[in-house]
Amino acid sequence: MKFSKAVWVCAAWVFAALLFNAGIYFVQGQQKALEFFTGYVIEFSLSVDNLFVFFLIFSHFKVDYFQQNKILSWGVLGAQLMRAVFILGGVALLKHFAWVIYLFGALLVFSGFRIFFKKNEPVDLGQNKLLNFIKKFIPGNISTFLIVLIAVELADLVFAVDSIPAVLAVTKDPFIVYSSNIFAILGLRAMYFVLSPFIDKFEYLHYTLGIILVFVGVKMLTDHVWPMPISCALGFIVLVLSIFAAISFLSQNKNQKEIL
């Protein structure tokens, strides 16, 4: 997918999500619309981190752009099915075992701190246990396409462990959780081709995602004491994203001036 086309496709999916959000507002009311939009923003921002993993996998296996497009298309389809299972399972657990909410909250806080303090060091996928496991148990005569597709699907599976509990911190409505996830996922393929040329520019991304995960984790843990209004949660998340986007922009401008 060419960069210009990817920009338009990504923008189209964002616009479609906003139209869907407007439909929820008129059919189900302001509260549900806020829940959808907040879940969508969380899922969309967290999915950027997933794109880094895809980029590393494609680079490791030297997958060309044409094959990347096909793999991501199949990967999006698989992700939709996996998310449905995860979401239904998560909602069922919360319904029958109320204490699970504390487990989800603790997981998000732990993941947030782990992402926040991780070091920006080059990743050697040749030493990655998951990829080595795939290579070991899949016959060598199977095409690279299938191996990479499995790696992408497993990466999304691992990613869902953080992202779905994060949205469940906002709403327990399966329809809202799934629809916000799906709209973020549907734009993932185009967003990859928009961001891949600038993949090395997101040096502060892990701070952003770490803060967001810790925040929604704490929200989930303290919800029984003070149910935070969705508008406050959305405002904080947008503020964090805006601050780190501005810092990244200013940092890049400063580096370009130093080079010149």
C-alpha positions in Angstrom: 0.0 0.0 0.0 1.5 3.3 -1.0 1.9 6.0 1.6 -0.7 8.4 0.2 -3.3 5.7 -0.2 -2.5 4.4 3.4 -3.2 7.9 4.7 -6.6 8.1 3.1 -7.5 4.6 4.1 -6.5 5.3 7.7 -8.4 8.5 7.7 -11.5 6.8 6.3 -11.5 4.2 9.1 -11.1 6.9 11.7 -14.0 8.8 10.1 -16.1 5.6 10.1 -15.4 5.1 13.8 -16.5 8.6 14.5 -19.7 8.1 12.5 -20.3 4.8 14.4 -19.7 6.8 17.6 -22.3 9.3 16.6 -24.8 6.5 15.9 -24.2 5.2 19.4 -24.8 8.7 20.8 -28.2 9.0 19.1 -29.3 5.4 19.8 -27.8 4.6 23.2 -27.0 8.1 24.7 -24.0 10.2 25.7 -22.6 7.8 28.3 -22.3 4.8 25.9 -20.9 7.2 23.2 -18.2 8.4 25.7 -17.4 4.8 26.6 -16.9 3.8 22.9 -14.8 6.8 22.1 -12.6 6.4 25.2 -12.2 2.6 24.4 -11.4 3.5 20.8 -8.7 6.0 21.8 -7.1 3.6 24.2 -7.1 0.7 21.7 -5.9 2.9 18.9 -3.0 4.4 20.9 -2.0 1.0 22.3 -2.1 -0.6 18.8 0.8 1.7 17.7 3.1 -0.3 20.0 1.9 -3.5 18.2 3.0 -2.0 14.9 6.5 -1.8 16.2 6.4 -5.6 16.8 5.1 -6.2 13.3 7.8 -4.0 11.8 10.5 -6.0 13.6 9.0 -9.3 12.5 8.8 -8.1 8.8 12.4 -6.8 9.0 13.7 -10.0 10.5 12.1 -12.2 7.8 12.8 -9.6 5.1 9.2 -9.5 4.0 8.5 -7.2 1.1 5.7 -4.6 1.1 3.4 -6.6 -1.1 3.6 -9.6 1.3 3.3 -7.4 4.3 0.0 -6.1 3.0 -1.4 -9.6 2.5 -0.1 -10.8 5.9 -1.7 -7.8 7.7 -5.0 -8.4 5.9 -5.2 -11.9 7.2 -3.8 -10.8 10.5 -6.7 -8.3 10.9 -9.2 -11.0 10.2 -7.6 -13.3 12.8 -7.4 -10.5 15.3 -11.2 -9.9 15.1 -11.9 -13.5 15.9 -9.5 -13.7 18.8 -10.7 -10.4 20.3 -14.3 -11.8 20.2 -13.2 -14.8 22.3 -11.1 -12.7 24.7 -13.8 -10.1 25.2 -16.6 -12.6 25.8 -14.4 -14.5 28.2 -13.3 -11.4 30.0 -16.8 -10.1 30.5 -18.0 -13.5 31.6 -15.2 -13.7 34.2 -16.1 -10.2 35.5 -19.8 -11.1 35.7 -19.3 -14.4 37.7 -16.1 -13.6 39.6 -16.0 -9.9 40.7 -12.5 -10.2 42.2 -11.1 -10.7 38.7 -11.3 -7.0 38.2 -8.4 -6.6 40.7 -6.4 -9.1 38.8 -6.9 -7.2 35.5 -6.1 -3.9 37.2 -2.9 -5.3 38.7 -1.9 -6.7 35.3 -2.4 -3.3 33.7 -0.4 -1.5 36.3 2.4 -4.1 36.1 2.4 -3.9 32.3 2.4 -0.1 32.4 5.5 0.1 34.6 7.2 -2.5 32.6 6.6 -0.6 29.3 7.5 2.8 30.9 10.9 1.7 32.2 11.9 -0.5 29.3 15.1 0.5 27.6 15.2 1.7 24.0 17.7 -0.9 22.8 17.9 -2.7 19.5 15.8 -5.9 19.5 17.4 -9.1 18.2 14.5 -11.3 17.1 17.0 -14.0 16.4 17.2 -14.6 20.1 13.4 -14.3 20.6 12.0 -17.5 22.2 8.6 -17.2 20.6 10.0 -17.0 17.1 12.5 -19.7 17.8 9.6 -21.9 19.0 7.7 -21.2 15.8 10.7 -22.1 13.6 11.4 -25.2 15.6 7.9 -26.7 15.4 7.0 -25.6 11.9 8.6 -27.6 9.1 11.2 -25.7 7.0 9.3 -26.4 3.8 6.4 -24.3 4.9 6.5 -20.8 3.3 7.8 -17.8 5.1 4.4 -16.2 4.6 2.7 -18.7 6.9 5.5 -18.5 9.5 5.3 -14.7 9.6 1.5 -14.7 9.7 1.6 -17.0 12.7 4.1 -14.8 14.4 1.9 -11.7 13.7 -1.2 -13.5 15.1 0.7 -14.6 18.2 2.0 -11.1 18.7 -1.5 -9.7 18.6 -2.6 -12.4 21.0 0.0 -11.2 23.5 -1.0 -7.6 22.8 -4.7 -8.4 23.6 -3.7 -9.4 27.1 -3.1 -5.7 27.9 -5.4 -4.0 25.5 -8.7 -5.7 26.3 -8.5 -5.3 30.1 -7.6 -1.7 29.4 -11.0 -1.2 27.6 -12.8 -3.2 30.2 -11.6 -0.6 32.7 -13.8 1.8 30.8 -16.9 -0.3 30.2 -18.2 -3.8 30.8 -20.6 -3.7 27.8 -19.4 -6.4 25.4 -20.8 -4.5 22.4 -18.9 -1.3 23.2 -15.7 -3.2 24.1 -15.8 -5.3 20.9 -16.9 -2.5 18.5 -14.2 -0.1 19.8 -11.6 -2.9 19.4 -12.7 -3.8 15.9 -12.7 -0.2 14.6 -9.2 0.3 15.9 -8.1 -3.0 14.4 -9.7 -2.3 11.0 -7.5 0.7 10.6 -4.3 -1.1 11.7 -3.2 -2.3 8.3 -3.3 1.2 6.8 -1.8 2.8 9.9 1.2 0.4 9.6 2.0 1.8 6.2 1.5 5.4 7.4 3.8 5.0 10.4 6.4 2.5 9.1 8.6 5.2 7.4 8.7 7.1 10.7 9.0 4.1 13.0 12.3 5.4 14.5 10.7 8.8 15.4 8.5 7.5 18.3 11.2 7.5 21.0 8.8 8.6 23.8 6.0 6.2 22.8 6.7 3.7 25.7 6.3 6.5 28.2 2.9 7.4 26.8 1.6 3.8 26.7 3.1 3.1 30.2 1.3 6.0 31.8 -2.0 5.2 30.0 -1.9 1.5 31.1 -1.0 2.4 34.7 -3.8 5.0 34.8 -6.5 2.6 33.5 -5.2 -0.1 35.9 -5.5 2.2 38.9 -9.0 3.3 37.6 -10.0 -0.4 37.6 -8.6 -1.0 41.0 -10.2 2.0 42.6 -13.5 1.9 40.7 -15.4 0.5 43.8 -14.2 3.4 45.9 -14.6 6.2 43.3 -16.2 5.4 40.0 -14.3 7.9 37.8 -16.5 9.7 35.2 -15.7 8.6 31.7 -15.2 12.2 30.6 -12.4 12.6 33.2 -10.7 9.4 32.0 -10.9 10.4 28.4 -9.6 13.9 29.2 -6.6 12.5 31.0 -5.8 10.0 28.2 -6.1 12.7 25.5 -3.9 15.1 27.6 -1.1 12.4 27.9 -1.2 11.7 24.2 -1.1 15.4 23.3 1.8 16.1 25.7 4.0 13.3 24.4 3.1 14.0 20.8 4.2 17.6 21.3 7.4 16.5 23.1 8.2 14.1 20.2 7.6 16.8 17.6 9.8 19.4 19.4 12.5 16.8 19.9 12.6 15.9 16.2 12.7 19.6 15.3 15.6 20.1 17.7 17.5 17.2 16.3 17.0 18.4 12.7 18.3 21.8 13.6 21.4 20.3 15.3 22.1 18.3 12.1 21.7 21.3 9.9 
